[in-house]
Amino acid sequence: MGLVHVFEKEVPDNFKDSISFGSISEAIQQASSGDTILIHEGVYRETVNIETDNITIKNFENDYVLVTGLDIIDDWKLDLNHPTAGVKVAKVPQAWNNCNLEYTQVFINGNMGDMARHPNRTISSMMDPMAEGSGYGMVSNVYKKVNEPASVTFEEDLPNVDLAGGIFRGLIGKNRQYPLGKIVANENNTVKFEAVNKTLWRPEDEVDVAFHKFGFAMVMHKNLIDIPGEWFLEGENIYYLPKSDNETVEMQMREKVLTIQANNITLAGIHFKAGNVNFTNSNNCNITGCSFRYLYPFWLAPSHDDVAIDRNINTTGIFMENCSYNKFEEVYVAHTWGTGIVLAGGTGNSFKNCIIEDMGWLGILTSAIFTLGDETLIQNCTFRDTARFQIRIRNHGKTDIIHNEFIGAMSMSEDAGAISAESFGWIGPIDMKGSEIAYNKIHDVKGLLVSGGGYLKQFMVGLYLEDVENYTAHHNLIYNIVADNCKKDIPGLVRSGAMLYMGPRYNAMNKTINFFNNTAWNVDKIISLWDITMANYDELKAEGMEQEEKGGLMADGHFINNIFPVGLNVIQCSAMNVNMEGHRLSNVPGPGTSLNTCDVDEFFAHCAKLNYHFNPQHNFAIDSGEDTFVDVAHRDFRLKETSPAFKGGLAIPGITSSEHPDAGALEGDCRVLTAGSTLKIPIFKEIK
């Protein structure tokens, strides 16, 4: 066909002689290799399925094209039985029965409405649970008896309505312990629930009331609709409290807005809303100037993690399975209860000049980008506000992370970082195959207070590189990682934001680890290590364990030209029995060789005795930002010429730019200061 046009409405007179269709799907079904499909302005309520190789799909000229999983809901009637006056109810369309979603998303005049909840959310963020108006409240008196529902009490008053059949979501304990389930009863400020995620909350489990000193939680139910714009789906009915007359209410009716099972596809200038995306066995595709928003609604996640033990992966975002050499450029990805982008295998995929933000409202182990791929490039991108990870790596492979900005990771959890890589399901480190992590700005990592058993901490990190080797991290600027976002005084709470956590637990890191010319400032802690000796080493070797060493080590580290504040450095040493997958079976008495010290030279020397060889050179631990940086109060981390770090570094071939380089991240051309995307977020037309 060659050139094809798609019109949402009637074909204009000047296009009467063109080949044209009334839907994108119809045009694609008729397309042949080499065709170009031009989509004219409009709202296309369909799923775009691409199965033909070598076609181009783009907006016509500068037309605004929106592909949406939403349909308009009308025929509203007053619900005279609802506890809030003015609430309306409508039957959901029959097509909802063909949708695989547990819950939906609702938009009013194009703007997202809230699922009815208590406490009410009155701030813009979906992920600031310790803030006033966040939609979460503090809870205590958390317990569960064997074969009984769990119980939790809110500190503030709950509305006097029946919540049975509603949803309980708790941010209680470690992330893997967060309960999510159905409410079976409520009385006064106490809610009883049965969890759908079984870590700690199975019917046979017992949770002592002393285990969790506090937590954060919300409840959701149709009877909690009390603010205009709130809604709730129950059975075949959807309930909604209007803000005004003559509103257009849309409900997500399709799980997916885009699927691609083809090669050499070009997609340009198309905006997708309210649906997730699947790429399957697709190679050499170019996605340019597109946006993907509101990818997935709330759901009752049975696991706390992106990747379960059987390697199942959440498909709630842009899910790419066995896809290689695909390019995302100038793409905006935002707003979802789940994960943003998943690379489930594949080679040579790249993301350049993209903005990825507001990911993971559910609070499980979601990521902006999760990769199991190889030769991945993430460059000139901006990551903002994620529940947990911004980039997460969990396999042997090369991932280059160059000139990006990371802001606001760890909004709803702790014990991870903006850039995270960790081994999973085996004993031995991840080989990052020479990955480069360079010229990135990482700042304002948040973290959440946690109480679970003897664990009472707020721990978050800029670089969480646990059990990984064969990489170089250089010219990264890391700042404002401090646990100060909750002013409540909690006795015994350890507030700990760190520059770098390295593990490696029981995993022996024998390959090279380079840490060159990085700058950190305003962090609670500098370097943190956790060393584990496998007490049952002989049994593991008999079962076929490949690792020769009995525990963790770093054989070939190089820690050169870094600047960081005088602060705490920690190596925690312990011993335990583990299974072949690396899971703890039991703790055993271990060597008393842990060390907490603010003397970095003492730290490096002590670690070397334990086979953690940093081989430090030309590093600078500073106690005054004003004496070191040009204007630390305004984040100008260029070095003053009077600083010892100015021209105080060691020349490193391929890394530094002169014979007498500066130490720190701004060495050379200060490239790190411009890290991040230059993309302008589109002006979205939520047209009808």
QUIMO-V589442 format. One record per residue. N is the residue number from 1. RES is the residue in one letter. OMEGA is omega in radians with two decimals (NA if undefined). Layout:
N	RES	OMEGA
N	RES	OMEGA
//
This chain:
1	M	3.14
2	G	-3.11
3	L	-3.05
4	V	3.12
5	H	3.07
6	V	3.13
7	F	3.07
8	E	-3.10
9	K	-3.08
10	E	-3.11
11	V	3.11
12	P	-3.08
13	D	-3.08
14	N	3.07
15	F	-3.08
16	K	-3.09
17	D	-3.13
18	S	2.99
19	I	-3.03
20	S	3.14
21	F	-3.12
22	G	3.06
23	S	3.12
24	I	-3.10
25	S	3.14
26	E	3.13
27	A	-3.13
28	I	-3.14
29	Q	-3.12
30	Q	-3.02
31	A	3.04
32	S	3.12
33	S	3.14
34	G	-3.12
35	D	3.00
36	T	3.14
37	I	3.13
38	L	-3.07
39	I	-3.13
40	H	-2.99
41	E	3.11
42	G	3.06
43	V	-3.08
44	Y	-3.06
45	R	-3.05
46	E	2.97
47	T	3.13
48	V	3.13
49	N	-3.09
50	I	-3.14
51	E	3.13
52	T	-3.13
53	D	2.89
54	N	3.00
55	I	3.12
56	T	3.10
57	I	-3.07
58	K	3.07
59	N	3.10
60	F	-3.12
61	E	3.13
62	N	-3.11
63	D	3.10
64	Y	-3.09
65	V	3.14
66	L	3.01
67	V	-2.98
68	T	3.02
69	G	-3.08
70	L	2.94
71	D	-3.13
72	I	3.08
73	I	3.08
74	D	-3.09
75	D	3.10
76	W	3.07
77	K	3.08
78	L	3.02
79	D	-3.05
80	L	-3.11
81	N	-3.10
82	H	-3.12
83	P	3.09
84	T	3.14
85	A	3.07
86	G	3.12
87	V	3.13
88	K	-3.13
89	V	3.07
90	A	3.01
91	K	3.09
92	V	3.13
93	P	-3.14
94	Q	-3.11
95	A	3.12
96	W	-3.14
97	N	3.13
98	N	-3.10
99	C	-3.09
100	N	-3.10
101	L	3.03
102	E	3.13
103	Y	-3.02
104	T	2.99
105	Q	-3.11
106	V	-3.14
107	F	3.14
108	I	-3.06
109	N	3.09
110	G	-3.09
111	N	-3.08
112	M	2.98
113	G	-3.12
114	D	2.86
115	M	-3.07
116	A	-3.04
117	R	2.94
118	H	-0.02
119	P	3.08
120	N	3.05
121	R	-3.11
122	T	3.06
123	I	-3.06
124	S	-3.06
125	S	3.00
126	M	-2.96
127	M	3.06
128	D	-2.89
129	P	3.13
130	M	-3.10
131	A	3.02
132	E	3.13
133	G	-3.06
134	S	-2.99
135	G	3.04
136	Y	3.06
137	G	3.12
138	M	-3.12
139	V	3.08
140	S	-3.13
141	N	-3.11
142	V	3.12
143	Y	3.06
144	K	3.03
145	K	-3.10
146	V	3.10
147	N	3.05
148	E	3.07
149	P	3.02
150	A	-3.09
151	S	3.12
152	V	-3.11
153	T	3.09
154	F	3.11
155	E	3.11
156	E	-3.04
157	D	2.98
158	L	3.04
159	P	-3.11
160	N	3.12
161	V	3.10
162	D	-3.13
163	L	-3.11
164	A	-3.10
165	G	3.12
166	G	-3.01
167	I	2.98
168	F	3.04
169	R	-3.13
170	G	2.94
171	L	-2.95
172	I	-3.14
173	G	3.05
174	K	-3.07
175	N	-3.13
176	R	-3.11
177	Q	-3.09
178	Y	3.14
179	P	3.08
180	L	-3.08
181	G	-3.11
182	K	3.13
183	I	3.11
184	V	3.13
185	A	3.00
186	N	3.10
187	E	-3.05
188	N	-3.11
189	N	-3.10
190	T	3.13
191	V	3.02
192	K	-3.05
193	F	3.01
194	E	-3.01
195	A	2.99
196	V	3.02
197	N	-2.83
198	K	3.08
199	T	3.10
200	L	-2.96
201	W	3.10
202	R	-3.14
203	P	-3.09
204	E	-3.11
205	D	3.01
206	E	3.12
207	V	-3.13
208	D	-3.10
209	V	3.14
210	A	-3.04
211	F	3.11
212	H	3.13
213	K	-3.12
214	F	3.04
215	G	3.12
216	F	-3.05
217	A	3.00
218	M	3.01
219	V	-3.10
220	M	-3.10
221	H	3.12
222	K	3.14
223	N	3.12
224	L	3.07
225	I	-3.14
226	D	3.10
227	I	3.09
228	P	-3.09
229	G	3.09
230	E	-3.10
231	W	3.03
232	F	3.10
233	L	3.10
234	E	-3.12
235	G	-3.13
236	E	-3.11
237	N	3.00
238	I	-3.07
239	Y	-3.01
240	Y	3.07
241	L	-3.07
242	P	2.99
243	K	-3.11
244	S	3.09
245	D	3.02
246	N	3.08
247	E	3.00
248	T	-3.11
249	V	3.13
250	E	-3.13
251	M	3.10
252	Q	-3.09
253	M	-3.14
254	R	-3.13
255	E	-3.03
256	K	3.02
257	V	-3.09
258	L	2.94
259	T	3.12
260	I	3.00
261	Q	-3.06
262	A	-3.14
263	N	3.04
264	N	3.09
265	I	2.99
266	T	3.14
267	L	-3.03
268	A	2.98
269	G	-3.14
270	I	3.11
271	H	-3.12
272	F	-3.08
273	K	3.00
274	A	3.05
275	G	3.12
276	N	-2.94
277	V	3.06
278	N	2.90
279	F	3.13
280	T	3.13
281	N	-3.08
282	S	-3.05
283	N	3.04
284	N	3.06
285	C	3.13
286	N	3.11
287	I	-3.00
288	T	3.03
289	G	3.13
290	C	3.01
291	S	3.12
292	F	-3.06
293	R	3.07
294	Y	-2.97
295	L	-3.03
296	Y	3.13
297	P	3.03
298	F	3.02
299	W	3.13
300	L	-3.05
301	A	-3.13
302	P	-3.13
303	S	3.12
304	H	-2.92
305	D	2.98
306	D	-3.00
307	V	3.09
308	A	-3.10
309	I	-3.14
310	D	3.06
311	R	2.98
312	N	-3.05
313	I	3.05
314	N	3.11
315	T	-3.01
316	T	-3.10
317	G	3.02
318	I	-2.99
319	F	-3.05
320	M	-3.07
321	E	3.11
322	N	-3.11
323	C	-3.06
324	S	3.02
325	Y	3.03
326	N	-3.07
327	K	2.99
328	F	3.14
329	E	-3.14
330	E	-3.13
331	V	3.11
332	Y	3.13
333	V	-3.02
334	A	2.89
335	H	3.09
336	T	3.00
337	W	-3.04
338	G	-3.12
339	T	-3.14
340	G	-3.05
341	I	3.11
342	V	2.96
343	L	3.13
344	A	-3.04
345	G	3.13
346	G	-3.06
347	T	2.93
348	G	3.07
349	N	-3.08
350	S	3.10
351	F	-3.09
352	K	3.07
353	N	3.11
354	C	2.97
355	I	-3.14
356	I	-3.01
357	E	3.01
358	D	-3.04
359	M	2.88
360	G	-3.07
361	W	-3.11
362	L	3.08
363	G	3.00
364	I	-3.06
365	L	3.13
366	T	-3.11
367	S	2.93
368	A	2.98
369	I	3.06
370	F	-3.07
371	T	2.90
372	L	-3.08
373	G	3.12
374	D	3.14
375	E	3.12
376	T	3.09
377	L	3.06
378	I	-2.94
379	Q	3.06
380	N	3.13
381	C	3.04
382	T	3.09
383	F	3.14
384	R	2.90
385	D	3.03
386	T	3.13
387	A	-3.13
388	R	-3.03
389	F	2.93
390	Q	2.89
391	I	3.13
392	R	-3.09
393	I	-3.11
394	R	3.10
395	N	3.02
396	H	3.14
397	G	3.14
398	K	3.05
399	T	3.11
400	D	-3.08
401	I	-2.91
402	I	2.92
403	H	3.10
404	N	3.02
405	E	-3.11
406	F	-3.07
407	I	2.92
408	G	3.00
409	A	2.99
410	M	-3.08
411	S	-3.03
412	M	3.14
413	S	3.09
414	E	-3.13
415	D	2.98
416	A	-3.07
417	G	-3.13
418	A	3.03
419	I	-3.06
420	S	3.03
421	A	-3.13
422	E	3.10
423	S	-3.05
424	F	3.00
425	G	3.09
426	W	3.03
427	I	-3.08
428	G	-3.06
429	P	2.96
430	I	3.04
431	D	-3.12
432	M	2.94
433	K	3.09
434	G	3.13
435	S	3.10
436	E	3.07
437	I	-2.89
438	A	3.04
439	Y	3.10
440	N	2.95
441	K	-3.13
442	I	-3.05
443	H	3.08
444	D	2.98
445	V	-2.89
446	K	-3.12
447	G	-3.10
448	L	3.07
449	L	-3.09
450	V	2.99
451	S	3.13
452	G	-3.05
453	G	3.09
454	G	-3.08
455	Y	-3.13
456	L	-2.90
457	K	2.90
458	Q	-3.00
459	F	3.09
460	M	-2.88
461	V	2.98
462	G	3.10
463	L	-3.13
464	Y	-3.03
465	L	-3.02
466	E	3.03
467	D	-3.14
468	V	-3.07
469	E	3.08
470	N	3.09
471	Y	3.03
472	T	3.04
473	A	-3.09
474	H	3.09
475	H	3.04
476	N	-3.14
477	L	-2.99
478	I	-3.09
479	Y	3.13
480	N	3.03
481	I	-3.08
482	V	-3.10
483	A	-3.08
484	D	-3.06
485	N	2.98
486	C	-3.06
487	K	-3.10
488	K	3.13
489	D	3.14
490	I	-3.09
491	P	3.09
492	G	-3.12
493	L	3.07
494	V	3.11
495	R	-2.92
496	S	2.99
497	G	-2.98
498	A	3.02
499	M	-2.96
500	L	2.96
501	Y	-3.01
502	M	-3.01
503	G	-0.11
504	P	-3.05
505	R	-3.09
506	Y	-3.02
507	N	-3.09
508	A	-3.12
509	M	-3.08
510	N	-3.12
511	K	-2.99
512	T	2.99
513	I	-3.13
514	N	3.11
515	F	-2.98
516	F	2.91
517	N	3.04
518	N	3.10
519	T	3.04
520	A	3.08
521	W	3.14
522	N	3.05
523	V	3.14
524	D	-3.00
525	K	-3.07
526	I	-3.08
527	I	3.11
528	S	3.07
529	L	3.04
530	W	-3.11
531	D	3.13
532	I	2.97
533	T	3.11
534	M	-3.07
535	A	3.14
536	N	-3.10
537	Y	-3.09
538	D	3.12
539	E	3.13
540	L	3.10
541	K	3.12
542	A	3.12
543	E	3.08
544	G	3.10
545	M	-3.08
546	E	-3.09
547	Q	-3.12
548	E	-3.05
549	E	-3.13
550	K	-3.12
551	G	-3.06
552	G	3.01
553	L	2.98
554	M	-2.99
555	A	-2.97
556	D	3.07
557	G	3.09
558	H	-3.02
559	F	-2.91
560	I	2.98
561	N	-3.12
562	N	3.06
563	I	3.11
564	F	-3.14
565	P	2.94
566	V	-3.08
567	G	-3.02
568	L	2.98
569	N	-2.98
570	V	2.82
571	I	-3.14
572	Q	-3.10
573	C	3.14
574	S	3.09
575	A	3.13
576	M	2.95
577	N	3.13
578	V	3.05
579	N	-3.05
580	M	3.08
581	E	3.12
582	G	-3.14
583	H	-3.12
584	R	3.01
585	L	3.13
586	S	3.01
587	N	3.05
588	V	3.10
589	P	-3.07
590	G	-3.12
591	P	3.14
592	G	-3.03
593	T	3.08
594	S	3.13
595	L	2.95
596	N	-3.10
597	T	3.01
598	C	3.09
599	D	-3.03
600	V	3.09
601	D	3.06
602	E	-3.14
603	F	-3.14
604	F	-3.13
605	A	3.13
606	H	3.14
607	C	-3.14
608	A	3.10
609	K	-3.14
610	L	3.11
611	N	2.95
612	Y	-2.96
613	H	3.09
614	F	-3.08
615	N	-3.00
616	P	3.05
617	Q	2.98
618	H	3.02
619	N	-3.06
620	F	3.01
621	A	-2.99
622	I	3.11
623	D	3.13
624	S	3.05
625	G	-3.13
626	E	-3.14
627	D	-3.03
628	T	-3.01
629	F	-3.10
630	V	-3.12
631	D	-3.03
632	V	-3.13
633	A	3.13
634	H	3.02
635	R	3.02
636	D	-3.02
637	F	2.97
638	R	-3.07
639	L	2.92
640	K	-3.13
641	E	3.10
642	T	-3.14
643	S	3.06
644	P	-3.14
645	A	3.11
646	F	-3.06
647	K	-3.12
648	G	-3.11
649	G	3.11
650	L	3.10
651	A	-3.13
652	I	-3.11
653	P	3.12
654	G	-3.11
655	I	-3.10
656	T	-2.95
657	S	-3.10
658	S	-3.14
659	E	3.12
660	H	-3.03
661	P	2.94
662	D	2.87
663	A	3.04
664	G	-2.97
665	A	-3.08
666	L	3.09
667	E	3.12
668	G	-3.01
669	D	-3.14
670	C	-3.07
671	R	-3.05
672	V	-3.10
673	L	3.14
674	T	-3.11
675	A	3.10
676	G	-3.06
677	S	2.98
678	T	-3.12
679	L	3.00
680	K	3.14
681	I	-3.09
682	P	2.96
683	I	-3.02
684	F	3.08
685	K	3.14
686	E	-3.01
687	I	-3.03
688	K	NA
//
